[in-house]
Amino acid sequence: MLIEIKSTMTIYDLLTTYPNIKEIMVELGFLDIVKPGMLQSVGRFMTIEKGSKMKNIGLELIKKTFYNHGYLIIDK
């Protein structure tokens, strides 16, 4: 069963709700989230979609990787 996550959730909210997502994010190249203070600052307004554009990581690749780890990113 897939866990649905909204694409509009902030990275902070995602990692607070689903802490194991941090490993997926790092695997995708979002290395800044492991830096001290980044989650507490930038993570409070950054979403997966915004991060995708900022890091130039395709949103479809992100969705596929999350899907392979049991998460379905929904656009709502």
Sequence and secondary structure as in RCSB ss.txt:
>XXXX:A:sequence
MLIEIKSTMTIYDLLTTYPNIKEIMVELGFLDIVKPGMLQSVGRFMTIEKGSKMKNIGLELIKKTFYNHGYLIID
K
>XXXX:A:secstr
  EEEETTSBHHHHHHH TTHHHHHHHHT GGGGSTTTTTTGGGT BHHHHHHHHT  HHHHHHHHHHTTEEEE 
 
